[in-house]
Each structure stands twice: as structure tokens, then as C-alpha cells.
Amino acid sequence: MPTHDTVFERRPAPASAVAHALAQTRQAPFWLDELREPDAHPPLRGETSTDLAIVGGGFTGLWTAVRAKQRDPGRRVVLLEAKRLGWAQSGRNGGFVEASITHGEENGRSRWADDYETLERLGRENLDAMERTVLEHGLDVQWERTGELDVATEPHQLAWLHGTRPRDGESDVVLLDRDEVQAHVHSPTYLGGTWRRREVALVHPGRLVHELARLASELGVELHEGSPVRRLEDAAAGVQVVTDDGAVTASHVALGTSVYPSLLTRNRLMTVPVYDYVLMTEPLDPGQLTAIGWQGRQGIGDLANQFHYYRRTADDRILFGGYDAIYHYGGRVRAAYEDRRQSFERLASHFFTTFPQLEGLTFTHKWAGAIDTSTQFCAFFGTARKGRVAYAAGFTGLGVGATRFAADTMLDLLGGEPTERTELEMVRRRPLPFPPEPAASVGINATRWSLDRADHKEGRRNLLLRTLDALGLGFDS
């Protein structure tokens, strides 16, 4: 079957524009770099006991801490973070807060058709609850319920757009033709789009980490940074969580370790780290904003398998990320993987293809983060140690919103009583693990290559992708 170049290959940005834009770029996550470093929480020293110990100080751990105290103010809660709160994925993402907890409707319906209507409702309720928490507690997180534009940049992608024409402005998912999507944002790459008006919010993820930590502290949670957990041990009163300089004996434990090696052997092959790369521009001036016409401030994502996501910030920068998704042999998380010149150059070129009217703009920050990817492309859940330990991981890039749902799900599981969440097939059944090396590296990179080829063949999936689809392991962004 013949292949064709994508719009980013047909209209590459000038090499000089890319070089100029990246010349002075700082290697650091913008969300954390622009904030004043908060006072550190002390490491755990010595031995103590608690009702609930939480391992991991990202969104999963922080939401679990907040929700635990909101559900039972008298419960003692201790949270342990290996480094600084939010320093990993929670401070490195795009700040898109999705209602979906299943990585989109197609993934959800294909895996859990009988539960999908419930999953969709629970996802919307979760997003609404996050918004209430932000508003009721005055969290300074730059929350914007803007929705997202899903844009087609190739003719074959137009058939993938789903939505309804607005009736008196009431439709939540609005289908846009070429002229209509151009009226929202001016890009020569856009052929059509869907505006999901209420399904997505934007947030400053660094501020969300700091504000959740503040709220948790105000609710009485004990936060400890610089306290890497080395192992879990059975104890008469529950589970002992052992750090370098202390230990916590807890009646229950919630694990929110994301992409990092699980403290449970059973979960070591359940996720793999896939590196995602991001650029942040300097602030746009009024003339540049007028040139792109992006007045609605919606988040934007394109429909390719290797897709881009981008958004405006409160100070009118543009975050531009995605496309490359890099897995390194051995599944390790390494700082050296974060500075990948070819990925940043490719992103910069794609940015100026998307917005040629912004040529001359520079990028102030570049960074990367490791996505905890599971074979079902959204979070999985479970318990261990006779129900005393609960875990959630494998968010596959949608953790900003889904971590709050995961927090309540883990607390439900630890409570031991069936709830609407714990009865979901998505919660009750574990996905397939990834194979060990070298099969993992061969399979993941072959899949990535196949997805790229599908983008060059009008979306047609090859034998490998069709086989993975049949096994329930396929992915269509």
C-alpha cells in the first residue's frame, strides 16, 4: 500500500527557525521552574504508627491523602515521598484534566462495554468534584474549564470526528468543519475538528501539587519528603513501611508509585515507562495572539496515532508536546533520557508547521517525563497483603484527572465493602502484564513503528496492530 507524507513532512519548518527557537531553551519543567520552591517537609525519622500510610507524593498520593481525611477526619494519615512532592510526572505533564477515566470512549467501550455508561458518568462526576474542590478550598491552580479541540490534520482523520451540531449553544460535543475550526484557532493544518466543551479542564500542575499538599496539611496529613520506601513487611498491627531512616506501621497502605518500580513483585511487569517530550514558548504578544486567533483557550490535540497536544498558559505561553513516545531497553527511568535533541527539534518543527505565523518565537523550557503505561492504556487497581495494601498505576498519560478517581477507588478497596467503583470490571480485573526483556523492547518499538506507518497510510493498521486489537492490547489515540 502506498504511503504519503504527513502535513508535518509536507510543510517542514525552516531549519533556521527551529535552531533559533531552541538556542536558549532551558532544560527544566516550566511548571516547577516558575514557582518558588516550597519549604521542604521533613524526612521520616524513627518509627511511628498510623491508620493509613501513603507511598508517593504525586497526584495519586496527594489526592488519596486529601480524600482520606475528607472521608474520615479522625483517621491518621502519613504520606512518604522519595524526593520532593510532585517532582516527577505530576510536575511534568501538560495540565490537561480529562473527564475520561478509560483513555477515551473507544478504549473504554472496547474493553468494558457493559460498564461503559457507568464509567463515563463516574468520569464526569470525578471532574466535577475536582472543580468543586478547587473552588470550595480556593486552590490557586489556574483552573479553566475550557474543553478541548480535537483536530483533524489529514483528510482520512475527518471520518474519526464525532459530535453534534450545536443547538442554541447546548451541545457538549460540537462538530466543526474546516471554516468553523479555523474560526476557533488559525492553523493551516486544521481540516476539521470536534470541540468537547465540558469534558476537559486545564490546570497548572505544579500549583496543583503545591495546593493539594497545602490542603492535605491543613486537614492534618503528615507529609514527609526525602523518605524513599525500600520495602513492605508484614506486622502484627498491619504493614510496616520501611524507609532509609525510619518505618511506619500502618493498618492500611496505599501505593501511588506510578512509573517507578512497584513495591509489590506482582506489579513489576504491569507498567513500562514511555518518555514524552514537551516544549514551552516565551509569552506571546497581542499581535501574535491575534495572528493565531486562539481566543477560546481550549486545549488542543490532533487525531494522529503519534499525536501532539498543546495549550495556552495563564501568561499566554504555548505548551507543545507529544508525538515521540520513547521506550528505552530495560524499562528504566533515567534523567539522561530527558534531553533528547531529535525529539525537541522535531517538536519545534511541528510547532512552526502548525503555526507558521509564529516563526521567530523562541522556546524558554524543554523537558520530558516518563508515562506509566499499562496494556489497557488506563489505570488498573488491586489489593495485596490480605487487603491491607491497595494500589493504582498505569494511567498512560491521563493521570491528572484520573488520579482523584484512583484515590477514592483505593480507599474503597481498603474499606473492604463493595461500592459502585469496586464492582467495576476495570477495577476487579487486572490487565495483561508486559513481557520481560528483550521481548518488551521488541514489541513496544515494533508497535510504535506500526503506529507511525498507520499515520502514513491513511490510518490503516497493519497485521501487528490488528493482532493487538484482537487480543485487547491495541491502542488508537
C-alpha positions, 0 to 999 in steps of 0.5 A: 500500500502506498504511503504519503507524507504527513502535513508535518513532512509536507510543510517542514519548518525552516531549519533556521527557525527551529535552531533559533527557537531552541538556542536558549531553551532551558532544560527544566519543567516550566511548571516547577521552574516558575514557582518558588520552591516550597519549604521542604517537609521533613524526612521520616525519622524513627518509627511511628504508627498510623491508620493509613500510610501513603507511598508517593507524593504525586497526584495519586498520593496527594489526592488519596491523602486529601480524600482520606481525611475528607472521608474520615477526619479522625483517621491518621494519615502519613504520606512518604515521598522519595524526593520532593512532592510532585517532582516527577510526572505530576510536575511534568505533564501538560495540565490537561484534566480529562473527564475520561477515566478509560483513555477515551470512549473507544478504549473504554467501550472496547474493553468494558462495554457493559460498564461503559455508561457507568464509567463515563458518568463516574468520569464526569462526576470525578471532574466535577468534584475536582472543580468543586474542590478547587473552588470550595478550598480556593486552590490557586491552580489556574483552573479553566474549564475550557474543553478541548479541540480535537483536530483533524490534520489529514483528510482520512482523520475527518471520518474519526470526528464525532459530535453534534451540531450545536443547538442554541449553544447546548451541545457538549460535543460540537462538530466543526468543519474546516471554516468553523475550526479555523474560526476557533484557532488559525492553523493551516493544518486544521481540516476539521475538528470536534470541540468537547466543551465540558469534558476537559479542564486545564490546570497548572500542575505544579500549583496543583501539587503545591495546593493539594499538599497545602490542603492535605496539611491543613486537614492534618496529613503528615507529609514527609519528603526525602523518605524513599520506601525500600520495602513492605513487611508484614506486622502484627498491627498491619504493614510496616513501611520501611524507609532509609531512616525510619518505618511506619506501621500502618493498618492500611497502605496505599501505593501511588508509585506510578512509573517507578518500580512497584513495591509489590513483585506482582506489579513489576511487569504491569507498567513500562515507562514511555518518555514524552517530550514537551516544549514551552514558548516565551509569552506571546504578544497581542499581535501574535495572539491575534495572528493565531486567533486562539481566543477560546483557550481550549486545549488542543490535540490532533487525531494522529496515532503519534499525536501532539497536544498543546495549550495556552498558559495563564501568561499566554505561553504555548505548551507543545508536546507529544508525538515521540513516545520513547521506550528505552531497553530495560524499562528504566527511568533515567534523567539522561533520557530527558534531553533528547535533541531529535525529539525537541527539534522535531517538536519545534518543527511541528510547532512552526508547521502548525503555526507558521505565523509564529516563526521567530518565537523562541522556546524558554523550557524543554523537558520530558517525563516518563508515562506509566503505561499499562496494556489497557492504556488506563489505570488498573487497581488491586489489593495485596497483603490480605487487603491491607495494601491497595494500589493504582498505576498505569494511567498512560498519560491521563493521570491528572484527572484520573488520579482523584478517581484512583484515590477514592477507588483505593480507599474503597478497596481498603474499606473492604465493602463493595461500592459502585467503583469496586464492582467495576470490571476495570477495577476487579480485573487486572490487565495483561502484564508486559513481557520481560526483556528483550521481548518488551523492547521488541514489541513496544518499538515494533508497535510504535513503528506500526503506529507511525506507518498507520499515520502514513497510510491513511490510518490503516493498521497493519497485521501487528496492530490488528493482532493487538486489537484482537487480543485487547492490547491495541491502542488508537489515540 
